[in-house]
Amino acid sequence: MVSEKTPFGKVGTYLLFAGPTTFAFFTVVILPFLFGVYLTLTNWNGLSATYVFVGLKNYRMVFEDRAFWSSFGLTLRYVAYTVVLTNVIAFTLAYLLTSGIRGQNFLRAGFFVPNLIGGIVLGLIWRFVFSNVLVYVGKRFGWELFLRSWLAHPDKAFWALVIVSVWQSSGYMMVIYIAGLMGIPKDLVEAATIEGATGLQRLRYVILPLLTPFTTVCIFLSLQRGFIVYDLNKALTEGGPYKSTELVAMHVYEKAFLAQQYEIGQSEAFFLFAMIVGVTLAQVYLGKRLEVEQ
């Protein structure tokens, strides 16, 4: 009998318990991903049974696609706003809801609920709000800001998308920050108070440094969600008006499946994946480095 402490025993134990899951992950995720990368180097249109190797031609066409870079720039702007606003609001809510205020458990559940609603449903709900409810309120009280639907104006439609995204994600990030705040030793906060630290000083020099690991996780999740958002974009604005709110994920989908330029769409998708990996790795590295310094 092979001992579990030997290399063969460890491999056998791994295959017994994790082998099926590893096989499924490899066949469902890794192999399709690698095959998709290979397809970016061919002229396959998504339907043809044959295709020809074309090298980096598709990537050259990606760099020449102005619509892609326009949507990518818009996505960077969208990500910047949503990451900052989501984390600031989430931390503020978490800080307030761990201070012992009355009904804080009920409020935590209430703020978390929007995260449970799917992007399509959420987009349709807020589409009705922006196009009907707020317009009615604007006409009823003469508020110029809401006289016309925000979704009919390019700049306002973008901010509508940002507002709904932040409203949906803040509750989820709030829960992570609450976990971090509840894990901070009370002795440290009390010691800072005894030393004469004000509330702002305790927040800056005690609480925020200890929350750095949780902040890193929240920023990572916010970045990841921001770059790949599609369902909310589709249901709320459909990329309009005049493609002024078409984020990069929607552009890639339409390029591949609606414009029938699958090889270019696949190349754009892989380029987007590489950019997301680069940004998130840099963010995690800087976050870990900040943890060490503090």
VODO-214179 format. One record per atom (N, C-alpha, C): y, z, x. Coordinates in steps of 0.02 Angstrom, whole numbers, padded with zeros to 5 digits, always signed. Layout:
# VODO-214179
YZX/...
//
This chain:
# VODO-214179
-00060+00000+00043/+00000+00000+00000/+00062+00000+00044/+00109-00044+00029/+00170-00050+00069/+00219+00004+00049/+00243+00041+00099/+00291+00094+00086/+00358+00066+00065/+00393+00101+00020/+00458+00079-00003/+00510+00084+00052/+00495+00121+00106/+00544+00130+00160/+00542+00072+00209/+00490+00032+00208/+00486-00026+00252/+00528-00083+00224/+00548-00132+00267/+00587-00190+00241/+00551-00227+00185/+00485-00236+00192/+00448-00272+00139/+00447-00231+00074/+00443-00165+00082/+00443-00122+00023/+00510-00124-00013/+00565-00126+00026/+00631-00130-00004/+00641-00197-00040/+00617-00250-00008/+00623-00316-00040/+00582-00319-00104/+00522-00290-00101/+00479-00289-00160/+00510-00250-00217/+00540-00192-00201/+00573-00152-00252/+00632-00189-00283/+00669-00223-00239/+00727-00261-00263/+00705-00317-00310/+00654-00354-00290/+00630-00409-00332/+00602-00384-00398/+00572-00325-00396/+00543-00297-00457/+00597-00280-00508/+00650-00249-00486/+00700-00223-00532/+00760-00271-00541/+00781-00303-00487/+00841-00346-00491/+00825-00420-00483/+00762-00436-00469/+00744-00506-00459/+00760-00551-00519/+00739-00534-00580/+00754-00577-00638/+00829-00588-00649/+00868-00534-00641/+00941-00540-00650/+00971-00584-00595/+00948-00575-00534/+00973-00616-00479/+00956-00689-00489/+00895-00702-00511/+00875-00771-00524/+00917-00802-00579/+00928-00765-00632/+00969-00791-00688/+01040-00804-00665/+01069-00758-00627/+01137-00767-00602/+01142-00828-00556/+01092-00836-00514/+01092-00892-00467/+01087-00959-00503/+01044-00962-00553/+01033-01025-00588/+01087-01041-00640/+01117-00989-00668/+01167-01000-00721/+01238-01004-00693/+01251-00969-00638/+01319-00966-00611/+01326-01003-00544/+01286-00983-00495/+01296-01009-00428/+01280-01083-00423/+01221-01104-00446/+01202-01175-00442/+01251-01220-00480/+01268-01205-00543/+01318-01247-00578/+01385-01250-00542/+01405-01193-00512/+01468-01193-00475/+01465-01240-00415/+01412-01235-00376/+01405-01278-00317/+01399-01351-00337/+01363-01365-00392/+01358-01434-00416/+01425-01459-00440/+01464-01415-00471/+01531-01434-00493/+01576-01451-00435/+01570-01412-00380/+01609-01428-00321/+01589-01496-00293/+01524-01511-00294/+01502-01576-00270/+01529-01632-00314/+01533-01621-00380/+01558-01673-00425/+01631-01689-00413/+01668-01642-00384/+01738-01657-00369/+01744-01710-00314/+01690-01722-00279/+01689-01773-00226/+01660-01839-00249/+01649-01846-00315/+01621-01907-00343/+01668-01935-00397/+01649-01992-00425/+01689-02023-00478/+01656-02013-00547/+01615-01961-00554/+01580-01950-00618/+01630-01936-00674/+01621-01970-00730/+01668-01963-00786/+01643-01915-00840/+01588-01881-00827/+01562-01833-00875/+01509-01862-00921/+01502-01928-00923/+01454-01960-00968/+01405-02005-00931/+01428-02037-00879/+01387-02086-00844/+01327-02054-00810/+01271-02091-00810/+01210-02065-00778/+01213-02073-00702/+01258-02114-00678/+01265-02125-00606/+01337-02112-00585/+01345-02096-00522/+01412-02085-00495/+01410-02099-00421/+01470-02112-00394/+01477-02132-00324/+01518-02079-00287/+01497-02066-00226/+01533-02018-00183/+01600-02050-00161/+01655-02015-00175/+01721-02042-00159/+01760-01997-00111/+01729-01945-00086/+01762-01901-00038/+01818-01860-00069/+01875-01860-00036/+01932-01818-00058/+01981-01857-00102/+01961-01913-00129/+02006-01953-00170/+02032-01914-00231/+01988-01877-00263/+02008-01839-00323/+02060-01786-00306/+02052-01754-00248/+02100-01703-00228/+02168-01734-00212/+02167-01794-00185/+02230-01828-00172/+02266-01844-00238/+02227-01861-00289/+02256-01874-00355/+02282-01810-00387/+02250-01754-00371/+02275-01689-00396/+02346-01677-00369/+02356-01688-00305/+02421-01677-00274/+02473-01727-00300/+02451-01783-00327/+02497-01833-00354/+02509-01824-00429/+02475-01776-00460/+02481-01764-00532/+02540-01717-00545/+02596-01746-00565/+02656-01705-00577/+02647-01657-00635/+02611-01678-00686/+02600-01635-00744/+02561-01572-00724/+02513-01580-00678/+02474-01523-00655/+02519-01473-00619/+02561-01498-00575/+02604-01453-00536/+02658-01422-00580/+02679-01458-00632/+02727-01429-00679/+02695-01370-00717/+02633-01380-00740/+02598-01327-00776/+02580-01270-00728/+02565-01286-00666/+02548-01235-00617/+02609-01192-00602/+02667-01224-00594/+02729-01186-00583/+02746-01141-00642/+02736-01168-00703/+02747-01128-00763/+02699-01069-00765/+02637-01080-00744/+02588-01026-00743/+02607-00971-00693/+02633-00990-00635/+02655-00941-00587/+02712-00898-00616/+02757-00930-00652/+02811-00893-00684/+02784-00847-00738/+02737-00872-00777/+02706-00832-00830/+02669-00772-00800/+02631-00784-00747/+02593-00730-00714/+02641-00677-00687/+02695-00698-00656/+02743-00650-00627/+02770-00603-00681/+02792-00632-00737/+02819-00591-00791/+02767-00545-00822/+02708-00573-00837/+02657-00534-00872/+02629-00478-00829/+02619-00492-00764/+02592-00440-00720/+02640-00381-00715/+02704-00396-00704/+02754-00342-00696/+02762-00304-00762/+02774-00340-00816/+02787-00306-00880/+02726-00268-00905/+02666-00298-00898/+02605-00264-00921/+02594-00199-00884/+02601-00200-00819/+02587-00139-00780/+02641-00086-00788/+02704-00107-00794/+02758-00058-00804/+02749-00025-00872/+02737-00064-00924/+02728-00036-00991/+02664+00006-00995/+02610-00019-00965/+02547+00018-00967/+02553+00085-00932/+02585+00086-00874/+02593+00150-00838/+02638+00198-00877/+02692+00171-00906/+02737+00213-00945/+02701+00245-01004/+02662+00205-01040/+02623+00232-01096/+02573+00284-01072/+02538+00269-01017/+02488+00316-00990/+02521+00381-00970/+02578+00377-00938/+02614+00437-00916/+02635+00480-00975/+02660+00447-01027/+02681+00484-01087/+02622+00514-01124/+02567+00477-01126/+02509+00499-01165/+02462+00544-01126/+02483+00566-01067/+02446+00618-01031/+02491+00679-01019/+02548+00679-01053/+02596+00734-01044/+02586+00788-01096/+02536+00779-01140/+02522+00831-01190/+02561+00825-01255/+02587+00765-01269/+02625+00757-01331/+02577+00759-01391/+02604+00773-01448/+02563+00780-01508/+02536+00712-01529/+02472+00710-01547/+02440+00649-01570/+02427+00597-01516/+02421+00619-01454/+02414+00571-01400/+02347+00533-01402/+02294+00565-01426/+02230+00530-01431/+02233+00474-01483/+02266+00487-01538/+02275+00435-01590/+02317+00378-01563/+02369+00393-01526/+02413+00342-01498/+02376+00300-01445/+02334+00333-01406/+02295+00296-01356/+02251+00243-01390/+02217+00264-01443/+02174+00217-01480/+02216+00161-01510/+02274+00178-01537/+02317+00127-01568/+02341+00075-01519/+02361+00097-01460/+02386+00050-01410/+02329+00008-01380/+02268+00033-01383/+02212-00004-01355/+02185-00057-01402/+02196-00049-01467/+02168-00094-01518/+02184-00168-01506/+02246-00187-01489/+02260-00259-01479/+02215-00293-01429/+02189-00256-01380/+02144-00285-01330/+02078-00305-01360/+02060-00276-01418/+01997-00292-01450/+02000-00356-01491/+02059-00382-01503/+02068-00442-01543/+02061-00503-01498/+02022-00551-01519/+02013-00612-01480/+02077-00652-01474/+02082-00691-01420/+02143-00729-01407/+02160-00778-01462/+02109-00812-01491/+02122-00860-01544/+02151-00826-01606/+02118-00772-01627/+02141-00734-01686/+02210-00705-01673/+02219-00678-01614/+02284-00648-01597/+02339-00701-01597/+02323-00760-01570/+02373-00813-01568/+02392-00837-01638/+02344-00842-01682/+02358-00864-01751/+02399-00812-01789/+02384-00748-01777/+02423-00694-01810/+02496-00697-01788/+02506-00700-01723/+02575-00700-01698/+02610-00767-01711/+02573-00819-01719/+02603-00882-01738/+02634-00876-01808/+02598-00843-01853/+02625-00831-01920/+02686-00785-01916/+02683-00735-01872/+02739-00688-01865/+02802-00724-01841/+02794-00764-01788/+02853-00798-01760/+02879-00853-01805/+02835-00887-01840/+02855-00945-01880/+02875-00927-01952/+02853-00870-01976/+02867-00852-02046/+02901-00784-02053/+02870-00732-02028/+02896-00665-02039/+02964-00656-02007/+02970-00672-01942/+03033-00662-01908/+03087-00709-01933/+03068-00769-01952/+03117-00816-01981/+03144-00790-02047/+03100-00762-02088/+03121-00732-02151/+03169-00674-02139/+03151-00631-02091/+03194-00574-02074/+03262-00598-02049/+03261-00650-02006/+03324-00676-01980/+03369-00704-02034/+03340-00740-02082/+03380-00768-02136/+03403-00714-02185/+03360-00665-02195/+03375-00611-02243/+03434-00568-02218/+03436-00553-02154/+03487-00509-02127/+03539-00546-02085/+03532-00612-02080/+03581-00651-02043/+03577-00642-01968/+03518-00627-01942/+03510-00618-01870/+03498-00687-01838/+03545-00708-01799/+03541-00775-01769/+03481-00784-01723/+03460-00730-01692/+03404-00734-01645/+03340-00757-01678/+03332-00742-01744/+03270-00759-01779/+03280-00811-01834/+03336-00846-01834/+03348-00895-01887/+03298-00953-01884/+03277-00970-01824/+03228-01023-01815/+03167-00995-01778/+03111-01026-01790/+03050-01004-01757/+03056-01009-01681/+03036-00956-01647/+03037-00957-01574/+02991-01011-01547/+02939-01028-01583/+02890-01076-01559/+02917-01147-01560/+02975-01158-01590/+03005-01224-01592/+03056-01235-01536/+03068-01183-01496/+03116-01188-01442/+03079-01177-01376/+03086-01222-01327/+03047-01217-01265/+03052-01150-01230/+03113-01124-01219/+03121-01061-01183/+03095-01002-01223/+03111-01001-01287/+03089-00946-01329/+03013-00947-01339/+02984-01007-01341/+02911-01012-01349/+02877-00982-01288/+02905-00994-01229/+02876-00964-01168/+02879-00888-01173/+02935-00860-01194/+02941-00788-01198/+02897-00760-01254/+02887-00799-01306/+02840-00777-01358/+02770-00769-01329/+02751-00816-01286/+02686-00813-01254/+02681-00752-01208/+02734-00738-01172/+02735-00680-01128/+02730-00615-01168/+02769-00611-01222/+02770-00550-01263/+02701-00535-01292/+02669-00586-01319/+02603-00575-01350/+02552-00557-01297/+02555-00588-01239/+02508-00572-01185/+02516-00500-01162/+02578-00479-01153/+02591-00410-01132/+02568-00361-01186/+02582-00377-01248/+02562-00335-01304/+02486-00326-01306/+02450-00380-01291/+02377-00376-01293/+02348-00338-01234/+02375-00347-01174/+02344-00320-01114/+02367-00250-01096/+02425-00229-01119/+02452-00164-01097/+02406-00106-01115/+02375-00108-01174/+02331-00054-01194/+02271-00046-01149/+02243-00102-01127/+02185-00099-01083/+02204-00069-01015/+02260-00092-00987/+02282-00066-00923/+02303+00008-00930/+02329+00026-00988/+02348+00095-01001/+02288+00142-00993/+02230+00120-01018/+02170+00162-01013/+02151+00174-00940/+02159+00123-00899/+02143+00130-00827/+02192+00179-00794/+02256+00172-00811/+02305+00218-00783/+02294+00290-00807/+02273+00297-00870/+02259+00364-00896/+02202+00396-00857/+02150+00357-00842/+02095+00383-00802/+02119+00407-00734/+02164+00368-00704/+02191+00389-00640/+02234+00451-00644/+02276+00455-00694/+02320+00513-00702/+02281+00576-00716/+02227+00570-00755/+02187+00629-00771/+02146+00652-00711/+02138+00609-00662/+02100+00627-00602/+02143+00657-00547/+02209+00659-00557/+02253+00689-00507/+02248+00765-00510/+02232+00798-00455/+02227+00872-00456/+02292+00904-00479/+02288+00948-00527/+02348+00982-00552/+02379+01027-00499/+02338+01050-00453/+02363+01095-00400/+02418+01060-00359/+02409+00995-00346/+02458+00959-00307/+02524+00954-00344/+02520+00939-00408/+02581+00933-00448/+02616+01000-00454/+02577+01053-00464/+02606+01121-00470/+02637+01142-00403/+02604+01125-00348/+02631+01142-00282/+02697+01107-00270/+02701+01044-00290/+02764+01007-00283/+02819+01038-00326/+02800+01061-00385/+02848+01092-00430/+02875+01157-00400/+02829+01197-00371/+02849+01260-00340/+02896+01248-00281/+02883+01193-00246/+02926+01176-00188/+02994+01150-00209/+03004+01143-00274/+03070+01122-00299/+03077+01048-00313/+03022+01011-00314/+03025+00940-00328/+03042+00927-00401/+03086+00880-00413/+03104+00861-00481/+03049+00817-00510/+03054+00803-00575/+03004+00760-00607/+03000+00692-00575/+03058+00663-00558/+03059+00598-00526/+03029+00600-00456/+03042+00653-00420/+03014+00661-00353/+02939+00670-00355/+02914+00709-00405/+02842+00717-00412/+02809+00650-00427/+02842+00611-00470/+02816+00545-00487/+02813+00499-00427/+02866+00499-00387/+02871+00453-00331/+02827+00473-00272/+02826+00537-00255/+02794+00558-00193/+02723+00587-00203/+02705+00603-00264/+02639+00633-00276/+02596+00589-00321/+02622+00572-00380/+02581+00537-00429/+02569+00465-00411/+02622+00427-00397/+02614+00356-00382/+02570+00342-00321/+02578+00379-00265/+02533+00366-00209/+02459+00378-00226/+02445+00429-00266/+02376+00444-00284/+02348+00393-00334/+02392+00357-00367/+02371+00306-00416/+02362+00237-00386/+02373+00231-00320/+02370+00165-00289/+02304+00127-00301/+02245+00160-00297/+02183+00123-00311/+02181+00096-00382/+02207+00134-00430/+02207+00111-00500/+02258+00056-00510/+02314+00061-00475/+02364+00009-00479/+02337-00057-00452/+02299-00053-00398/+02268-00113-00368/+02222-00146-00418/+02181-00107-00453/+02135-00134-00503/+02173-00167-00560/+02225-00133-00585/+02263-00160-00641/+02299-00225-00623/+02328-00227-00564/+02362-00288-00543/+02312-00345-00534/+02254-00329-00506/+02202-00379-00498/+02181-00408-00565/+02168-00365-00614/+02148-00388-00680/+02204-00428-00715/+02266-00406-00705/+02322-00442-00735/+02330-00511-00706/+02323-00517-00640/+02327-00582-00607/+02272-00628-00632/+02211-00602-00634/+02154-00642-00655/+02162-00667-00726/+02183-00623-00771/+02193-00643-00841/+02249-00695-00847/+02303-00684-00809/+02361-00728-00815/+02346-00800-00795/+02307-00808-00742/+02294-00875-00716/+02246-00915-00760/+02201-00881-00796/+02149-00918-00833/+02159-00915-00909/+02217-00891-00932/+02228-00886-01004/+02227-00956-01035/+02188-00963-01088/+02185-01027-01123/+02186-01018-01199/+02144-00972-01224/+02137-00964-01296/+02203-00945-01330/+02239-00897-01301/+02303-00876-01329/+02354-00932-01325/+02355-00967-01269/+02400-01024-01260/+02387-01078-01312/+02324-01091-01325/+02304-01143-01373/+02322-01122-01444/+02307-01061-01463/+02317-01039-01532/+02390-01026-01548/+02429-01001-01501/+02498-00981-01515/+02546-01040-01511/+02545-01077-01456/+02595-01130-01447/+02566-01200-01441/+02500-01205-01428/+02467-01269-01416/+02501-01308-01360/+02532-01272-01314/+02566-01304-01258/+02635-01330-01274/+02656-01326-01336/+02720-01353-01356/+02776-01301-01356/+02836-01323-01374/+02852-01393-01392/+02861-01437-01330/+02836-01498-01336/+02842-01548-01283/+02811-01525-01217/+02754-01491-01222/+02716-01467-01164/+02756-01417-01121/+02806-01385-01151/+02847-01338-01114/+02811-01271-01102/+02757-01259-01138/+02718-01197-01128/+02645-01212-01111/+02632-01271-01084/+02564-01290-01067/+02546-01259-00999/+02508-01205-01000/+02487-01173-00939/+02432-01213-00905/+02416-01195-00843/+02373-01237-00803/+02302-01241-00830/+02276-01188-00860/+02208-01190-00887/+02203-01240-00944/+02254-01242-00987/+02255-01291-01041/+02261-01362-01014/+02302-01371-00963/+02309-01437-00933/+02243-01462-00904/+02207-01418-00869/+02143-01437-00840/+02094-01457-00894/+02091-01418-00947/+02045-01434-01003/+02062-01502-01034/+02125-01514-01047/+02145-01577-01079/+02134-01636-01032/+02144-01625-00968/+02133-01679-00919/+02059-01699-00917/+02015-01649-00920/+01944-01663-00913/+01913-01688-00978/+01929-01656-01034/+01892-01670-01096/+01930-01712-01147/+01996-01712-01145/+02034-01753-01192/+02056-01819-01160/+02079-01815-01098/+02099-01876-01063/+02038-01912-01033/+01979-01882-01036/+01918-01911-01010/+01922-01927-00935/+01961-01886-00898/+01964-01892-00826/+01930-01830-00796/+01865-01829-00806/+01826-01770-00789/+01829-01754-00715/+01825-01805-00673/+01822-01793-00601/+01887-01761-00576/+01944-01783-00604/+02008-01754-00584/+02015-01684-00613/+01996-01676-00676/+01999-01610-00707/+01956-01559-00670/+01897-01580-00649/+01853-01536-00611/+01885-01518-00544/+01917-01565-00512/+01951-01552-00448/+02009-01504-00458/+02047-01513-00512/+02102-01468-00526/+02076-01397-00541/+02019-01393-00576/+01990-01328-00591/+01969-01293-00527/+01938-01329-00480/+01917-01298-00418/+01978-01278-00376/+02030-01319-00377/+02091-01302-00341/+02121-01238-00370/+02121-01233-00436/+02146-01173-00469/+02104-01112-00450/+02038-01121-00448/+01994-01067-00428/+02010-01043-00357/+02020-01090-00312/+02036-01073-00242/+02102-01035-00238/+02151-01056-00278/+02216-01022-00278/+02209-00951-00304/+02170-00942-00358/+02160-00875-00386/+02126-00830-00336/+02075-00856-00303/+02039-00816-00253/+02087-00796-00197/+02127-00843-00174/+02174-00828-00120/+02225-00774-00140/+02253-00781-00199/+02304-00734-00223/+02273-00665-00233/+02215-00662-00265/+02184-00597-00279/+02160-00562-00215/+02133-00601-00168/+02112-00570-00104/+02172-00542-00067/+02227-00579-00067/+02288-00554-00034/+02313-00491-00068/+02311-00491-00135/+02334-00432-00172/+02289-00371-00158/+02224-00381-00158/+02178-00326-00145/+02186-00301-00073/+02195-00347-00026/+02205-00327+00044/+02268-00285+00053/+02322-00308+00022/+02385-00270+00027/+02379-00203-00008/+02343-00202-00065/+02333-00139-00100/+02293-00089-00059/+02240-00112-00028/+02199-00068+00014/+02238-00044+00076/+02278-00088+00103/+02318-00069+00161/+02369-00016+00142/+02397-00024+00081/+02445+00026+00057/+02411+00093+00046/+02349+00092+00023/+02311+00154+00013/+02302+00191+00080/+02285+00153+00132/+02274+00183+00198/+02338+00214+00225/+02394+00178+00217/+02458+00202+00243/+02480+00266+00208/+02463+00271+00143/+02485+00329+00106/+02436+00387+00115/
//
